[in-house]
Amino acid sequence: MSSLTKIDKTRLSVVVPVYRGRAFVRDLVKRVQASVRETGLVPDLILVDDQCPDQSWTEIAAVCAEHNWIQGIRLSRNFGQHNAITAGMAHASGEWVVVMDCDLQDRPEEIPNLFRKAQEGFQLVRACRKVRQDRWLKRQSSILFNRLFSYLTGTRKNPEIANFGIYHHDVIQGVLGMGDRIRFTPSLVEWVGFKEGQIEVEHAARESGSSSYSWLKLFSLALDNAVAFSLKPLHLTLRLGFLLACTALVMTAYYLWQRVNGNIEVPGYASIIISIWFLSGIIVSVLGIVGLYVGYAFMNTKTRPHFLVQEHLNPSPS
């Protein structure tokens, strides 16, 4: 996948996936406009409606009618946050692209700081949240996700860094060129490389609503990305198989010794049933992990698009 627009060096594009963000759209537009103009560039705001249930598209269409520098993109169905970000990236016309969430916890006022840091010679600058203003449960789920993700992928992921950052066109092209079916923006950005910088930013409290990521969704995201970006789950199954083989050898030697010494007269029914259920569970788990990789390879062979656009308002000139 390549960019759908020509690059305009006078513009700074801001990509915002919108899900349950109707209450934030107006304030977001006003604050992004003021912040981008502080950089001396022309704002190019791209609001991507991921078919959210709160009628956010109505508000997006309204602001697009009022401002021709705002692009409104409505996807044909819910493709997920990171596919929505991919859709926004593909329609970004600026040489520099900012990615941020719609709930205003990523403060638009930090955009000039990100841009100034990028001018020091970095091709991407990511925002590190000094003090996260999330609820306790959200912070704990995020910590658990990052630890699980880091362990399964063999990487070190900073829980204070998410999607918020500024990226040069070359970085965006690299991300768009990756055909991975499972899209997770931070991992894709890390993989393409380029010179990276970081700055600390203020993190705002969420004014209304709650995160759409449940514990189950976070676990599923971590597992999907472990399969997409790492072979570690397969290595873990190999270690588990080796451990079980060693355990079986030890147990065999132990029971043979007990048998020779006459300590076992009647074979135990319970031990047989427990062994069958335990080993069956391990076999099914291993087959499940292998199946995930086979399924992921199968999904990649389909080469389906990462998103489909149902409606596009104020498209950037190509």
WOGI-V622711 format. One record per residue. N is the residue number from 1. RES is the residue in three letters. OMEGA is omega in whole degrees, -180 to 180 (999 if undefined). Layout:
# WOGI-V622711
n=N res=RES omega=OMEGA
n=N res=RES omega=OMEGA
This chain:
# WOGI-V622711
n=1 res=MET omega=178
n=2 res=SER omega=179
n=3 res=SER omega=-178
n=4 res=LEU omega=-175
n=5 res=THR omega=173
n=6 res=LYS omega=-175
n=7 res=ILE omega=178
n=8 res=ASP omega=-175
n=9 res=LYS omega=178
n=10 res=THR omega=-176
n=11 res=ARG omega=170
n=12 res=LEU omega=-177
n=13 res=SER omega=177
n=14 res=VAL omega=-177
n=15 res=VAL omega=-178
n=16 res=VAL omega=172
n=17 res=PRO omega=-175
n=18 res=VAL omega=174
n=19 res=TYR omega=-174
n=20 res=ARG omega=-177
n=21 res=GLY omega=-177
n=22 res=ARG omega=-177
n=23 res=ALA omega=-174
n=24 res=PHE omega=-168
n=25 res=VAL omega=-176
n=26 res=ARG omega=-180
n=27 res=ASP omega=179
n=28 res=LEU omega=-179
n=29 res=VAL omega=-177
n=30 res=LYS omega=-176
n=31 res=ARG omega=177
n=32 res=VAL omega=-180
n=33 res=GLN omega=-180
n=34 res=ALA omega=-176
n=35 res=SER omega=-179
n=36 res=VAL omega=180
n=37 res=ARG omega=176
n=38 res=GLU omega=178
n=39 res=THR omega=-178
n=40 res=GLY omega=180
n=41 res=LEU omega=180
n=42 res=VAL omega=-179
n=43 res=PRO omega=175
n=44 res=ASP omega=-175
n=45 res=LEU omega=-178
n=46 res=ILE omega=180
n=47 res=LEU omega=-177
n=48 res=VAL omega=179
n=49 res=ASP omega=-177
n=50 res=ASP omega=-179
n=51 res=GLN omega=180
n=52 res=CYS omega=-172
n=53 res=PRO omega=-174
n=54 res=ASP omega=178
n=55 res=GLN omega=177
n=56 res=SER omega=-177
n=57 res=TRP omega=178
n=58 res=THR omega=180
n=59 res=GLU omega=178
n=60 res=ILE omega=179
n=61 res=ALA omega=-179
n=62 res=ALA omega=-179
n=63 res=VAL omega=176
n=64 res=CYS omega=178
n=65 res=ALA omega=-178
n=66 res=GLU omega=-175
n=67 res=HIS omega=-179
n=68 res=ASN omega=178
n=69 res=TRP omega=178
n=70 res=ILE omega=174
n=71 res=GLN omega=174
n=72 res=GLY omega=-180
n=73 res=ILE omega=177
n=74 res=ARG omega=180
n=75 res=LEU omega=-174
n=76 res=SER omega=176
n=77 res=ARG omega=178
n=78 res=ASN omega=179
n=79 res=PHE omega=-178
n=80 res=GLY omega=-174
n=81 res=GLN omega=-172
n=82 res=HIS omega=170
n=83 res=ASN omega=176
n=84 res=ALA omega=176
n=85 res=ILE omega=177
n=86 res=THR omega=178
n=87 res=ALA omega=178
n=88 res=GLY omega=178
n=89 res=MET omega=-177
n=90 res=ALA omega=-179
n=91 res=HIS omega=180
n=92 res=ALA omega=-178
n=93 res=SER omega=-177
n=94 res=GLY omega=175
n=95 res=GLU omega=176
n=96 res=TRP omega=-177
n=97 res=VAL omega=175
n=98 res=VAL omega=174
n=99 res=VAL omega=-179
n=100 res=MET omega=178
n=101 res=ASP omega=-174
n=102 res=CYS omega=-172
n=103 res=ASP omega=177
n=104 res=LEU omega=169
n=105 res=GLN omega=166
n=106 res=ASP omega=-172
n=107 res=ARG omega=178
n=108 res=PRO omega=-180
n=109 res=GLU omega=178
n=110 res=GLU omega=-178
n=111 res=ILE omega=178
n=112 res=PRO omega=179
n=113 res=ASN omega=177
n=114 res=LEU omega=-179
n=115 res=PHE omega=180
n=116 res=ARG omega=178
n=117 res=LYS omega=179
n=118 res=ALA omega=-179
n=119 res=GLN omega=177
n=120 res=GLU omega=177
n=121 res=GLY omega=179
n=122 res=PHE omega=177
n=123 res=GLN omega=169
n=124 res=LEU omega=179
n=125 res=VAL omega=-178
n=126 res=ARG omega=-176
n=127 res=ALA omega=177
n=128 res=CYS omega=-176
n=129 res=ARG omega=-177
n=130 res=LYS omega=180
n=131 res=VAL omega=-178
n=132 res=ARG omega=-178
n=133 res=GLN omega=179
n=134 res=ASP omega=174
n=135 res=ARG omega=-175
n=136 res=TRP omega=-177
n=137 res=LEU omega=179
n=138 res=LYS omega=179
n=139 res=ARG omega=-178
n=140 res=GLN omega=178
n=141 res=SER omega=178
n=142 res=SER omega=178
n=143 res=ILE omega=179
n=144 res=LEU omega=179
n=145 res=PHE omega=-176
n=146 res=ASN omega=178
n=147 res=ARG omega=179
n=148 res=LEU omega=180
n=149 res=PHE omega=-179
n=150 res=SER omega=-179
n=151 res=TYR omega=-176
n=152 res=LEU omega=-178
n=153 res=THR omega=-179
n=154 res=GLY omega=179
n=155 res=THR omega=176
n=156 res=ARG omega=-178
n=157 res=LYS omega=180
n=158 res=ASN omega=-179
n=159 res=PRO omega=179
n=160 res=GLU omega=-179
n=161 res=ILE omega=179
n=162 res=ALA omega=-178
n=163 res=ASN omega=-171
n=164 res=PHE omega=179
n=165 res=GLY omega=178
n=166 res=ILE omega=-172
n=167 res=TYR omega=176
n=168 res=HIS omega=-180
n=169 res=HIS omega=-180
n=170 res=ASP omega=178
n=171 res=VAL omega=180
n=172 res=ILE omega=179
n=173 res=GLN omega=178
n=174 res=GLY omega=179
n=175 res=VAL omega=-180
n=176 res=LEU omega=-179
n=177 res=GLY omega=-180
n=178 res=MET omega=-175
n=179 res=GLY omega=-178
n=180 res=ASP omega=178
n=181 res=ARG omega=179
n=182 res=ILE omega=-177
n=183 res=ARG omega=173
n=184 res=PHE omega=-168
n=185 res=THR omega=-180
n=186 res=PRO omega=-180
n=187 res=SER omega=178
n=188 res=LEU omega=-180
n=189 res=VAL omega=179
n=190 res=GLU omega=-176
n=191 res=TRP omega=-176
n=192 res=VAL omega=176
n=193 res=GLY omega=-174
n=194 res=PHE omega=-176
n=195 res=LYS omega=-173
n=196 res=GLU omega=173
n=197 res=GLY omega=178
n=198 res=GLN omega=172
n=199 res=ILE omega=175
n=200 res=GLU omega=-179
n=201 res=VAL omega=174
n=202 res=GLU omega=178
n=203 res=HIS omega=-176
n=204 res=ALA omega=175
n=205 res=ALA omega=178
n=206 res=ARG omega=-175
n=207 res=GLU omega=-180
n=208 res=SER omega=178
n=209 res=GLY omega=-180
n=210 res=SER omega=-179
n=211 res=SER omega=179
n=212 res=SER omega=-180
n=213 res=TYR omega=175
n=214 res=SER omega=177
n=215 res=TRP omega=-178
n=216 res=LEU omega=180
n=217 res=LYS omega=179
n=218 res=LEU omega=178
n=219 res=PHE omega=179
n=220 res=SER omega=179
n=221 res=LEU omega=179
n=222 res=ALA omega=-179
n=223 res=LEU omega=179
n=224 res=ASP omega=-178
n=225 res=ASN omega=175
n=226 res=ALA omega=178
n=227 res=VAL omega=-176
n=228 res=ALA omega=-171
n=229 res=PHE omega=-175
n=230 res=SER omega=173
n=231 res=LEU omega=-174
n=232 res=LYS omega=177
n=233 res=PRO omega=177
n=234 res=LEU omega=178
n=235 res=HIS omega=180
n=236 res=LEU omega=178
n=237 res=THR omega=177
n=238 res=LEU omega=178
n=239 res=ARG omega=179
n=240 res=LEU omega=178
n=241 res=GLY omega=179
n=242 res=PHE omega=179
n=243 res=LEU omega=179
n=244 res=LEU omega=179
n=245 res=ALA omega=178
n=246 res=CYS omega=179
n=247 res=THR omega=180
n=248 res=ALA omega=179
n=249 res=LEU omega=179
n=250 res=VAL omega=-179
n=251 res=MET omega=178
n=252 res=THR omega=179
n=253 res=ALA omega=-179
n=254 res=TYR omega=-178
n=255 res=TYR omega=174
n=256 res=LEU omega=178
n=257 res=TRP omega=179
n=258 res=GLN omega=-180
n=259 res=ARG omega=180
n=260 res=VAL omega=-179
n=261 res=ASN omega=176
n=262 res=GLY omega=-179
n=263 res=ASN omega=179
n=264 res=ILE omega=179
n=265 res=GLU omega=-180
n=266 res=VAL omega=179
n=267 res=PRO omega=-176
n=268 res=GLY omega=178
n=269 res=TYR omega=-176
n=270 res=ALA omega=-178
n=271 res=SER omega=179
n=272 res=ILE omega=-180
n=273 res=ILE omega=180
n=274 res=ILE omega=-180
n=275 res=SER omega=-179
n=276 res=ILE omega=-178
n=277 res=TRP omega=-178
n=278 res=PHE omega=-178
n=279 res=LEU omega=177
n=280 res=SER omega=178
n=281 res=GLY omega=179
n=282 res=ILE omega=-179
n=283 res=ILE omega=180
n=284 res=VAL omega=179
n=285 res=SER omega=179
n=286 res=VAL omega=178
n=287 res=LEU omega=179
n=288 res=GLY omega=179
n=289 res=ILE omega=176
n=290 res=VAL omega=179
n=291 res=GLY omega=177
n=292 res=LEU omega=180
n=293 res=TYR omega=178
n=294 res=VAL omega=179
n=295 res=GLY omega=179
n=296 res=TYR omega=178
n=297 res=ALA omega=179
n=298 res=PHE omega=179
n=299 res=MET omega=179
n=300 res=ASN omega=-179
n=301 res=THR omega=-179
n=302 res=LYS omega=-179
n=303 res=THR omega=175
n=304 res=ARG omega=179
n=305 res=PRO omega=179
n=306 res=HIS omega=-180
n=307 res=PHE omega=173
n=308 res=LEU omega=-178
n=309 res=VAL omega=178
n=310 res=GLN omega=-178
n=311 res=GLU omega=-179
n=312 res=HIS omega=-180
n=313 res=LEU omega=-179
n=314 res=ASN omega=179
n=315 res=PRO omega=179
n=316 res=SER omega=-180
n=317 res=PRO omega=-179
n=318 res=SER omega=999
